[in-house]
Amino acid sequence: MGLEIRFTLCFTEIADKISKGDIEQKIDINSKDEVGQLAKSFSMMLTNLSQAIYDRDQSIDSFRQVEKALLLERNNFRNILESMEDGIYIVNQQYDIQYVNPVLKKDFGIYADRKCYEYFHDRTKVCPWCKSNDVFKGKTVRWEWYSFKNQKTYDLIDTPLKNSDGSISKLEMFRDITEYKQAEEELTKYRKHLEELVKERTKELEEKNKELERFNKLFVGREFRIKELKDKIKKLEK
C-alpha cells in the first residue's frame, strides 16, 4: 500500500477518533518525504491540541476552585449578617437594595426590589440627608436616625463595601438605641426637675437666712437697750 493511501486512511481514522473526543493519537509514518513531513506536522498539531485542551481544563479547574472559594466566602459573610443582632442592609450606587438581614425585615418588612428611600422613608426620591455620596467616596459615617414608621431611634454606621467586580456598595448597620434615648430623655427631665428643686430650696434658705438676720438684729438691739436701762437704774440707785 502506498504511503499516500496509508496516510489518507490513517488520517481518516484519526480524524474520526478526534471527532469523538479521543485526541491521544499518533501517526506511525516515519518517511522523510512530503508525506512523512505532513504526518510529522499533523502529529505536532495533535500534541499542541492535546496540551491546549489540558491547559484549558486546568484553567477551568482553577476557575471552579476560585468560584467555589468565593461562594464559600460569600455564604460565610451572609451567615454572619444573618446571625447579627443589629440590622444590616446593603445598597448599590443606584439606591437599589441588594440585601436586608432578618432584623430589618422584622422592623420594616420585605423590600421587594424597592429603592432604599422607598423602603425606609416612603419617599419617591433620594433623601436630602442621605450619606451615600460620602460613603461611595470611601468615608465611614456615623449618625442617628429616628424612624417614623416604627417610632425607633437607630445609631447608624455607613461604610463602603467593595464587590468582587470592583464596584462599591454601601453597608449600613442599624443599632436600636430607642431604650437608651428614652432613658436619656428621662434622665434629662429628672436633672432639670432636680435643678428646679435645688433653686427653690436655695431660695427658701436665702429667705430664711434673711429672716434670721432680721431677728438677730432685733435681738441685738433689744439686748443693747436692756443694758442701757440697767445702767441708768444703777446710776439712780447711787
C-alpha positions in Angstrom: 0.0 0.0 0.0 1.5 3.4 -1.0 2.4 6.0 1.7 -0.2 8.4 0.4 -3.0 5.9 0.7 -1.8 4.7 4.1 -1.6 8.3 5.3 -5.1 9.0 4.0 -6.5 6.0 5.7 -4.6 6.8 8.9 -5.7 10.4 8.8 -9.3 9.4 8.2 -9.3 7.0 11.2 -7.6 9.5 13.5 -10.0 12.3 12.4 -12.9 10.1 13.3 -11.5 9.3 16.8 -10.7 13.0 17.4 -14.3 13.9 16.5 -15.4 11.5 19.2 -13.1 13.2 21.8 -10.0 11.0 21.6 -7.1 13.2 20.8 -4.4 10.9 22.1 -3.5 9.7 18.6 -0.2 9.3 16.7 0.5 8.8 13.0 3.1 6.0 12.6 4.7 7.2 9.4 8.5 8.0 9.5 9.3 8.5 5.9 11.4 11.6 5.0 9.3 12.6 2.0 6.5 15.1 1.8 4.0 12.5 3.3 6.3 12.0 6.2 6.7 15.7 6.8 2.9 16.1 6.6 2.4 13.2 9.1 5.0 14.8 11.4 3.2 18.2 11.2 -0.1 16.6 11.9 1.3 14.7 14.9 2.7 18.0 16.3 -0.7 19.6 15.8 -2.3 16.8 17.8 0.3 17.2 20.5 -0.3 21.0 20.7 -4.1 20.5 20.6 -3.8 18.0 23.5 -1.7 20.4 25.5 -4.1 23.3 24.8 -7.0 21.2 25.9 -5.1 20.1 29.1 -4.3 23.8 29.8 -7.9 24.7 29.3 -9.1 22.0 31.6 -6.6 23.2 34.2 -7.8 26.8 33.8 -11.4 25.6 34.2 -10.5 23.7 37.3 -8.7 26.7 38.8 -11.7 28.9 37.9 -14.1 26.5 39.6 -11.9 26.4 42.7 -11.8 30.2 42.8 -15.5 30.3 42.2 -16.1 27.7 44.9 -13.9 29.7 47.4 -15.7 32.9 46.5 -19.1 31.2 47.0 -18.0 29.8 50.4 -16.7 33.3 51.4 -19.9 34.9 50.3 -22.0 32.3 52.2 -19.9 32.8 55.3 -20.3 36.5 55.1 -24.1 36.2 54.6 -24.3 33.8 57.5 -22.6 36.4 59.7 -25.0 39.1 58.6 -28.0 36.8 59.1 -27.0 36.0 62.7 -26.2 39.6 63.8 -28.5 41.2 66.4 -28.1 44.5 64.7 -29.9 45.4 61.4 -27.8 45.3 58.2 -28.6 46.3 54.7 -26.6 46.8 51.5 -27.4 49.2 48.7 -25.7 50.0 45.4 -25.0 53.4 43.9 -28.3 53.4 42.1 -30.0 53.1 45.5 -31.2 49.5 44.7 -31.3 47.4 47.9 -29.1 44.3 47.4 -29.5 42.7 50.8 -31.6 43.1 54.0 -31.0 40.9 57.1 -33.8 39.4 59.2 -33.6 42.1 61.9 -34.5 44.8 59.4 -37.1 42.7 57.7 -38.8 42.3 61.0 -38.8 46.0 61.6 -39.6 47.2 58.0 -40.9 44.2 56.1 -39.9 42.7 52.7 -38.1 45.2 50.5 -39.3 43.7 47.2 -37.0 45.4 44.8 -37.7 48.9 46.2 -35.2 51.7 46.4 -33.8 52.4 49.9 -35.6 55.7 50.2 -38.9 54.0 49.4 -38.3 51.1 51.8 -37.2 53.1 54.8 -38.7 56.5 54.3 -41.7 56.1 52.0 -40.2 58.7 49.7 -40.3 58.9 45.9 -36.8 60.4 45.5 -33.4 60.4 47.2 -33.4 61.7 50.8 -31.7 65.1 51.2 -29.9 63.9 54.3 -28.5 60.7 52.6 -24.9 59.9 53.4 -24.3 57.6 50.4 -22.2 60.1 48.4 -19.7 60.3 51.2 -19.7 56.6 51.6 -19.1 55.9 47.9 -16.1 58.3 48.2 -14.6 56.0 50.8 -15.8 57.6 54.0 -17.3 55.8 57.0 -20.2 57.9 58.5 -21.9 57.5 61.9 -25.2 59.2 62.7 -28.5 58.9 64.4 -31.9 58.4 62.8 -35.4 58.3 64.1 -37.9 56.2 62.1 -41.5 57.5 62.0 -42.5 54.1 60.7 -41.8 52.2 63.9 -41.0 55.0 66.3 -37.5 53.7 66.9 -34.2 55.6 67.1 -31.1 54.0 65.5 -27.4 54.5 65.8 -26.3 54.1 62.1 -22.8 53.3 60.8 -22.4 53.6 57.0 -19.3 52.1 55.4 -18.1 51.3 51.8 -18.3 47.7 50.7 -16.1 46.6 47.7 -17.7 44.0 45.5 -15.9 41.2 43.6 -16.5 43.1 40.3 -14.8 46.2 41.7 -17.9 48.3 42.2 -18.7 49.9 45.6 -21.8 49.4 47.6 -22.8 50.9 50.9 -23.3 48.6 54.0 -25.3 50.2 56.8 -25.6 48.9 60.3 -28.6 49.7 62.4 -28.4 49.5 66.2 -31.6 50.1 68.1 -30.9 52.7 70.8 -34.6 53.6 71.5 -34.5 52.5 75.1 -31.2 54.3 75.6 -32.6 57.5 74.2 -35.8 57.2 76.3 -33.7 56.7 79.4 -31.5 59.7 78.4 -34.6 61.8 78.0 -35.9 60.7 81.4 -32.6 61.4 83.0 -32.6 64.9 81.4 -36.1 65.6 82.7 -35.1 64.4 86.2 -32.0 66.5 86.1 -34.0 69.6 85.2 -36.5 68.8 87.9 -33.8 68.4 90.4 -32.2 71.7 89.4 -35.6 73.4 89.9 -36.0 71.8 93.3 -32.5 73.0 94.3 -33.3 76.5 93.1 -36.5 76.5 95.1 -34.7 75.2 98.2 -31.9 77.7 97.8 -34.4 80.5 97.5 -36.2 79.3 100.7 -32.9 79.1 102.6 -31.9 82.6 101.4 -35.3 83.9 102.6 -34.9 82.2 106.0 -31.4 83.5 106.4 -32.6 87.0 105.7 -35.3 86.5 108.3 -32.8 85.2 110.9 -30.5 88.1 110.2 -33.5 90.5 110.8 -34.4 88.7 114.1 -30.7 88.8 115.1 -30.6 92.5 114.6 -33.7 93.0 116.6 -32.4 90.8 119.3 -29.1 92.5 119.5 -30.9 95.9 119.6 -33.1 94.7 122.4 -30.2 93.4 124.4 -28.4 96.7 124.0 -31.5 98.8 125.2 -31.9 96.5 128.2 -28.2 97.0 129.1 -28.7 100.8 128.8 -31.8 100.7 131.1 -29.9 98.6 133.7 -27.0 101.1 133.7 -29.4 104.0 134.2 -31.1 102.2 137.1 -27.7 101.6 138.8 -26.9 105.3 138.5 -30.3 106.2 140.1 -29.7 103.8 142.9 -26.5 105.5 143.8 
